[in-house]
Amino acid sequence: MGKTTGFLEYKRADETYLPVQERVENYKEFTVPLTEPELKKQGGRCMDCGIPFCHSGCPLGNLIPDFNDMVYKGRWKEAAQILHSTNNFPEFTGRLCPAPCEESCVLGINEDPVSIENIEKNIAEKAFEEGWVNAQPPKERTTKTVAVIGSGPSGLATAQQLNRAGHTVTVYERDAKIGGLLRYGIPDFKLQKDVIDRRLQVLEEEGIIFKTNSEVGKNISVEKLKSDHDAIVLCGGATIKRGIPIKGAHLKGVYQAMDFLKQNNERVDGFQEWEEIIMATDKNVVVIGGGDTGSDCIGTSNRHGATSVTNFEILARPTIERSEEQPWPYFPMRLKTTSSHQEGVERVFSISTREFLGDQKGNLTGLVTVEVEWIKKPGHVRPELKEVKGTEKKWECDMALLALGFTGPEKTLIDQLGLDTDMRGNIKADPSNHKTNVDGIFTAGDMRRGQSLIVWAISEGREAAHHVDSYLMGTSQLPLKDLDNDLPRR
């Protein structure tokens, strides 16, 4: 694959960024693409490794060596065909995926891995530029109708696959626009919304029906949904936000990260009507939670013009290199410094928030923290969290953003449909076919597996579509990938 000696001749090269001072003035994407000759070299770094572990690292099973080889040879259209054969939306994953494929790249054992994610993004962009991404409506329609609830990556992947099988698919979305967290959770500086819109145009031309401001269980009854469709696929995501049950959590100035990010995305889109305006301008912001959502809050706060931004993480500072507990090719939990971190933030690890402080008017004025340590236990027992005595500290804080993840899907629709849930509150479904306990109802994405990655959401949607098609028609020609491939699962 690629150039036989390419991995010896070429070093890894990644996209660069516009200067911080320039990019924080707006919400546009700010990456500077590599030139086509440089991208060819990056494709040429792909080794003839014998066993491509990147396949097992990718939940979609992308044919990575194959499209790398096509890029190296300058055969971009064939690269796009190979990439789209396993991934419905490479323009999304090429921007947002944490790239477990790169962590399992054989070259990554002792060198920088192949820049798979960036190659993927550039293949997708080339395909749109050249007009290779066209609507492909089915040649024949069946008489079957399917409802897909939720228009995030799992819902869109489910819908496109089932539409390709000839079924009439309607996607129900409770928000004003299609896209789920792609639209309302990911900041525009990571994913401009015209990237979503151009893909949606293709999906609409293929015949998928989209209904926005349509919340099943509220303004659309479950009875009507069942009567109008032969099958239902629930792809509503894990949307219950994790809170922090400490004193002062009710104060004005303590917000959920997703409320902050969604409002800002709406603001960029021109929407201006909210019960409360959430802005970080001229405020001392503390972001509690060190994951990608926390990083997004940092980048957004800096663009608002925050006075200061501090990021708390209860876990210990990860190592830069792989730890012994996470050997290749498993996905390592190591220190990640994003473009948002580079824009300005104080990062504090091994710290826990004890209390939010407020004034007599109920406004947040500060918070109290304590340092913590994780005591390792023998075997596979979870480490024990202990506070370090004498480390209490007060911080000045006008805004606290809770980026603590999600605990599961909302229960209203689940209860109305009479669905079983698992120990974590996710919809319980047979892992071999995505079927719930109610006939004709399936589920995919975060509603089934819990909060996870965009690449897993698309994979789940494709899997569910295969099984829904089999349920409706007795058999299916839609692709099916092994659900037991959980190597990169986090």
C-alpha positions in Angstrom: 0.0 0.0 0.0 1.2 3.5 -0.8 4.9 3.7 -1.5 6.9 0.7 -0.4 9.5 2.8 1.3 7.3 5.8 1.9 7.2 5.4 5.7 11.0 5.7 5.7 11.2 8.7 3.4 8.3 10.9 4.5 7.5 12.3 7.9 4.0 12.8 9.2 2.6 16.2 8.3 -0.6 17.6 9.7 -2.8 20.6 8.8 -1.6 23.9 10.4 -3.9 26.5 12.0 -4.5 30.2 11.4 -2.9 32.4 14.1 -4.8 32.4 17.4 -5.4 36.2 17.3 -7.0 35.8 13.9 -9.1 32.7 14.4 -10.7 33.7 17.7 -12.3 36.7 16.0 -14.9 34.5 14.3 -16.4 31.1 14.3 -15.1 29.8 11.0 -13.0 26.7 10.6 -9.3 27.7 10.7 -7.3 24.8 9.5 -4.8 25.4 6.6 -5.0 22.3 4.3 -1.9 20.5 3.0 -1.1 20.8 -0.6 -2.1 17.9 -2.9 1.6 16.8 -3.4 2.0 16.7 0.4 -1.2 14.7 0.8 0.1 12.2 -1.7 3.2 11.7 0.4 1.0 11.2 3.5 -0.9 8.5 1.7 2.5 7.0 0.6 3.4 6.6 4.3 0.9 3.7 4.5 3.0 0.5 5.0 2.5 -2.8 3.4 2.1 -4.1 7.0 0.5 -7.4 6.2 -2.3 -7.1 8.8 -3.9 -3.6 8.8 -4.7 -3.1 12.4 -6.3 0.2 11.5 -9.3 -1.8 10.2 -9.9 -3.1 13.8 -9.3 0.3 15.2 -12.1 1.8 13.0 -15.6 1.0 14.1 -16.8 1.5 10.5 -14.2 -0.9 9.1 -13.0 1.7 6.7 -10.7 0.3 4.0 -7.9 2.6 5.0 -4.9 1.1 3.2 -6.9 1.0 0.0 -7.9 4.7 0.0 -4.4 5.7 1.2 -3.0 3.9 -1.8 -5.4 5.7 -4.2 -4.4 9.1 -2.7 -0.7 8.3 -3.2 -1.4 7.4 -6.8 -3.5 10.5 -7.4 -6.7 8.5 -8.0 -8.9 10.6 -5.9 -12.3 9.6 -7.4 -11.5 5.9 -6.6 -10.4 6.9 -3.1 -13.7 8.7 -2.6 -15.6 5.6 -3.8 -13.7 3.3 -1.4 -14.2 5.7 1.5 -17.9 6.2 0.9 -18.4 2.4 0.6 -18.1 2.1 4.4 -18.6 5.7 5.7 -21.7 7.7 4.9 -20.3 11.0 6.1 -16.5 11.1 5.9 -16.6 15.0 5.9 -17.9 14.7 9.5 -15.6 12.0 10.8 -12.6 13.6 9.0 -13.1 16.7 11.2 -14.5 15.2 14.5 -13.3 11.7 15.0 -10.6 11.1 17.6 -9.0 8.7 15.1 -8.8 5.4 16.9 -7.6 4.0 13.5 -4.4 6.1 13.9 -3.7 4.7 17.4 -3.8 1.2 16.0 -1.7 2.0 12.9 1.2 -0.4 12.7 3.6 2.4 11.9 2.5 4.0 15.1 4.3 1.4 17.2 7.6 3.3 16.9 6.9 6.2 14.6 4.2 8.8 14.0 1.2 7.0 12.6 -0.3 7.7 9.1 -2.4 10.8 9.2 -5.5 8.8 8.3 -8.1 11.3 9.6 -6.7 14.2 7.6 -6.5 12.1 4.5 -10.1 11.1 5.0 -11.3 14.7 5.3 -9.4 15.7 2.2 -10.8 12.8 0.1 -14.3 14.0 1.2 -13.6 17.6 0.3 -12.1 16.7 -3.0 -15.2 14.6 -3.8 -17.6 17.5 -3.1 -15.3 19.9 -5.0 -15.3 17.7 -8.1 -19.0 17.0 -8.0 -18.6 13.3 -7.3 -21.0 13.3 -4.3 -24.4 13.1 -6.0 -27.8 12.0 -5.0 -28.4 8.3 -5.7 -32.1 7.6 -5.1 -33.1 3.9 -5.2 -34.2 2.6 -8.6 -37.3 1.0 -7.1 -39.4 1.8 -4.0 -40.8 -0.8 -1.6 -44.1 -0.3 0.0 -42.5 -0.1 3.5 -42.2 3.1 5.5 -39.7 3.7 8.4 -39.6 6.4 11.0 -36.2 7.5 12.3 -36.3 9.5 15.5 -33.3 11.8 15.8 -31.1 13.4 13.1 -27.7 13.1 14.5 -25.0 10.9 12.8 -26.7 7.6 13.8 -30.1 8.7 12.6 -28.8 10.1 9.3 -26.8 7.0 8.6 -29.8 4.8 9.4 -32.0 6.9 7.1 -29.6 6.9 4.1 -29.1 3.2 4.3 -32.7 2.3 4.5 -33.5 4.8 1.8 -31.0 3.1 -0.4 -32.9 -0.2 0.2 -35.9 1.5 -1.3 -38.0 2.2 1.8 -39.7 5.5 2.4 -37.9 7.0 5.3 -39.0 9.9 7.5 -36.6 11.5 10.0 -38.2 13.3 12.9 -36.2 16.0 14.7 -37.4 18.0 17.6 -35.1 20.9 17.0 -35.5 23.6 14.3 -32.9 22.2 12.0 -31.5 18.8 11.1 -28.1 17.5 12.5 -28.5 16.7 16.2 -25.2 17.4 18.1 -23.5 18.0 14.8 -25.7 21.1 14.4 -26.2 22.2 18.0 -23.3 20.7 20.0 -20.2 21.0 17.8 -18.9 24.6 17.5 -18.8 26.1 14.1 -15.0 26.5 14.3 -14.8 22.7 14.3 -17.6 22.0 11.9 -19.1 24.8 9.8 -22.8 24.1 9.3 -22.7 24.5 5.6 -20.8 21.2 5.7 -23.9 19.6 7.1 -26.2 21.5 4.8 -24.6 20.3 1.6 -24.9 16.7 2.7 -28.5 17.2 3.7 -29.2 18.5 0.3 -28.0 15.2 -1.2 -30.1 13.2 1.3 -33.2 15.2 0.4 -32.6 14.7 -3.3 -32.3 10.9 -2.6 -35.9 11.0 -1.2 -35.5 11.1 2.6 -38.2 13.1 4.3 -37.2 15.4 7.1 -39.6 16.8 9.7 -38.2 19.4 12.1 -39.8 20.8 15.3 -41.3 17.3 15.6 -40.9 15.8 19.0 -42.4 12.3 19.2 -44.2 11.8 22.5 -45.2 15.5 22.6 -46.5 17.1 19.4 -46.5 13.8 17.6 -48.1 10.9 19.4 -46.5 7.5 19.5 -49.8 6.0 18.4 -49.7 7.9 15.1 -46.1 7.1 14.7 -46.8 3.4 15.0 -49.8 3.5 12.7 -48.0 5.5 10.0 -44.8 3.4 9.8 -43.9 -0.3 9.4 -40.7 0.1 11.6 -39.3 2.7 14.0 -35.6 3.3 14.7 -34.7 5.3 17.8 -31.6 7.4 17.3 -32.2 10.2 19.8 -28.8 10.0 21.5 -27.9 10.2 25.2 -29.1 13.6 26.1 -29.5 13.7 29.8 -26.7 16.0 31.0 -24.7 14.9 34.1 -25.0 17.4 36.9 -22.8 18.1 40.0 -24.8 17.7 43.2 -23.0 20.2 45.4 -24.0 23.3 47.3 -24.6 26.3 45.1 -25.3 24.3 41.9 -28.5 26.3 41.5 -26.8 29.7 41.3 -27.1 31.9 38.2 -23.9 31.5 36.3 -23.7 27.7 36.7 -24.7 26.3 33.3 -24.6 23.0 31.5 -22.0 23.0 28.7 -24.4 21.8 26.1 -26.8 24.7 26.9 -23.9 27.1 26.4 -22.7 25.5 23.2 -26.2 25.1 21.7 -27.1 28.7 22.3 -23.9 29.9 20.7 -24.4 27.7 17.6 -27.9 29.2 17.4 -26.4 32.7 17.7 -24.0 32.1 14.9 -26.9 30.8 12.8 -28.8 34.1 13.4 -31.3 32.9 16.1 -31.7 35.5 18.8 -34.6 34.5 21.2 -33.7 32.8 24.5 -35.1 33.0 28.0 -31.6 33.8 29.2 -28.5 34.9 27.3 -25.5 32.8 28.2 -22.3 34.7 27.3 -18.7 34.4 28.7 -17.7 38.0 27.8 -15.6 39.7 30.5 -16.1 36.8 32.9 -13.8 34.5 34.8 -14.9 31.2 33.3 -14.3 27.8 34.9 -15.0 24.7 32.7 -15.5 21.6 34.8 -14.6 18.5 32.7 -11.6 17.8 30.6 -13.0 16.1 27.5 -13.9 17.3 24.1 -17.0 19.2 25.3 -14.9 21.0 27.8 -12.4 21.9 25.1 -15.3 23.3 22.9 -16.4 25.4 25.9 -12.9 26.8 26.2 -12.7 27.8 22.5 -16.1 29.3 22.6 -15.4 31.3 25.8 -12.2 32.7 24.3 -14.2 33.8 21.2 -16.7 35.5 23.5 -13.9 37.5 25.1 -13.7 35.9 28.5 -11.4 37.6 31.1 -9.9 34.2 32.0 -10.6 30.5 31.3 -9.7 27.7 33.7 -10.3 24.0 33.1 -10.8 21.5 35.9 -10.3 17.8 35.5 -10.9 15.4 38.4 -8.6 12.8 36.8 -4.8 12.9 37.1 -2.8 14.5 34.3 -2.5 11.7 31.6 0.9 10.8 30.2 1.9 12.1 26.8 3.1 8.7 25.7 1.2 5.4 26.0 1.0 4.0 29.5 1.8 0.3 30.1 -1.8 -0.3 30.9 -2.9 0.7 27.4 -0.5 -1.0 24.9 -0.7 -0.8 21.2 -3.1 -1.2 19.4 -5.6 -0.2 22.1 -6.9 3.4 22.3 -4.7 5.1 24.9 -6.0 7.8 27.3 -3.1 10.2 27.0 -2.8 13.9 27.3 -4.7 15.7 24.6 -4.0 19.3 23.8 -6.5 20.7 21.3 -6.5 23.9 19.3 -8.9 25.4 21.9 -6.3 24.7 24.7 -3.7 26.5 22.6 -5.9 29.6 22.4 -5.6 30.2 26.2 -6.6 28.2 29.3 -5.2 27.2 32.6 -5.6 23.4 33.0 -5.8 21.9 36.5 -5.8 18.2 37.0 -6.6 16.1 40.1 -9.1 18.6 41.4 -12.7 18.4 42.6 -15.2 21.1 43.0 -16.7 21.1 46.5 -19.0 24.2 46.5 -20.2 27.1 44.3 -20.2 30.5 46.1 -22.8 33.2 45.4 -23.9 36.7 46.4 -27.2 37.7 48.1 -28.8 38.1 44.6 -28.1 34.4 43.7 -25.3 35.2 41.3 -22.2 32.9 41.1 -19.1 34.7 42.5 -16.6 31.8 43.0 -16.1 28.2 43.9 -14.2 26.0 46.3 -12.0 23.1 45.3 -9.9 20.4 46.8 -7.1 18.4 45.3 -7.7 14.7 44.9 -5.6 11.6 44.3 -6.5 8.2 42.9 -5.4 5.2 44.9 -4.8 2.2 42.7 -6.2 -1.1 43.8 -4.9 -4.6 42.9 -6.4 -6.4 40.0 -9.1 -4.7 37.9 -10.8 -2.8 40.8 -11.6 0.8 40.1 -9.1 3.2 41.8 -10.3 4.9 44.9 -10.7 8.7 44.9 -9.4 10.5 48.0 -9.3 14.2 48.9 -5.9 15.6 49.9 -6.2 17.3 53.3 -5.3 20.9 53.5 -5.7 21.6 49.8 -8.9 23.6 49.9 -8.8 26.7 47.6 -11.2 29.4 46.6 -11.4 30.6 43.0 -13.0 33.7 41.6 -15.6 32.6 39.0 -18.4 34.4 37.3 -19.4 31.5 35.0 -19.1 27.7 35.6 -19.7 25.4 32.7 -20.4 21.7 33.5 -18.9 19.5 30.8 -19.4 16.2 32.6 -20.9 14.1 29.8 -24.3 12.4 29.6 -26.0 9.8 31.7 -28.3 8.3 29.1 -31.4 8.9 26.9 -34.4 10.8 28.0 -37.1 8.6 29.4 -40.4 10.1 28.2 -40.5 8.5 24.8 -39.0 5.3 26.1 -41.8 5.0 28.7 -44.5 5.8 26.2 -43.3 3.1 23.9 -43.0 0.6 26.7 -39.3 -0.2 26.1 -36.9 -2.0 28.4 -33.7 -0.3 29.6 -30.4 -1.7 30.8 -28.5 -1.0 34.0 -27.2 2.3 32.7 -30.6 3.5 31.5 -29.9 3.0 27.8 -32.6 1.3 25.6 -32.1 -2.4 25.9 -31.7 -4.1 22.5 -30.5 -7.4 21.2 -26.8 -6.6 20.2 -27.1 -9.0 17.3 -29.9 -7.1 15.5 -30.7 -3.9 17.4 -34.3 -5.1 18.2 -36.0 -3.8 21.4 -38.5 -5.7 23.4 -41.3 -4.1 21.3 -41.9 -5.6 17.8 -40.9 -3.3 15.0 -38.9 -0.9 17.1 -35.1 -0.8 16.8 -32.5 1.5 18.3 -29.0 2.7 17.4 -26.2 5.0 18.5 -25.9 6.5 21.9 -29.5 5.5 22.9 -28.3 1.9 22.8 -24.6 2.0 23.7 -24.4 5.1 25.8 -22.3 8.3 25.1 -19.8 7.4 22.5 -18.0 8.5 19.4 -19.3 9.9 16.1 -17.7 7.0 14.2 -19.6 4.5 16.5 -22.9 6.4 15.8 -22.5 6.0 12.1 -21.5 2.4 12.4 -24.5 1.7 14.7 -26.8 3.4 12.2 -25.5 1.3 9.3 -25.9 -1.9 11.4 -29.4 -1.1 12.5 -30.5 -0.3 8.9 -29.4 -3.8 7.8 -31.5 -5.4 10.5 -34.5 -3.2 9.9 -34.3 -4.0 6.2 -34.1 -7.8 7.0 -37.1 -7.4 9.4 -39.2 -5.7 6.7 -38.1 -7.8 3.7 -36.9 -11.1 5.1 -33.3 -10.5 3.8 -31.1 -7.5 3.2 -28.4 -6.5 0.7 -27.2 -3.7 2.9 -23.7 -4.1 4.3 -23.2 -5.7 7.7 -20.1 -5.3 9.9 -19.3 -7.4 13.0 -20.8 -5.8 16.0 -18.3 -7.6 18.3 -15.4 -5.5 17.0 -15.0 -3.4 20.2 -11.3 -3.0 20.1 -11.3 0.8 20.2 -14.2 1.2 22.5 -13.6 3.7 25.3 
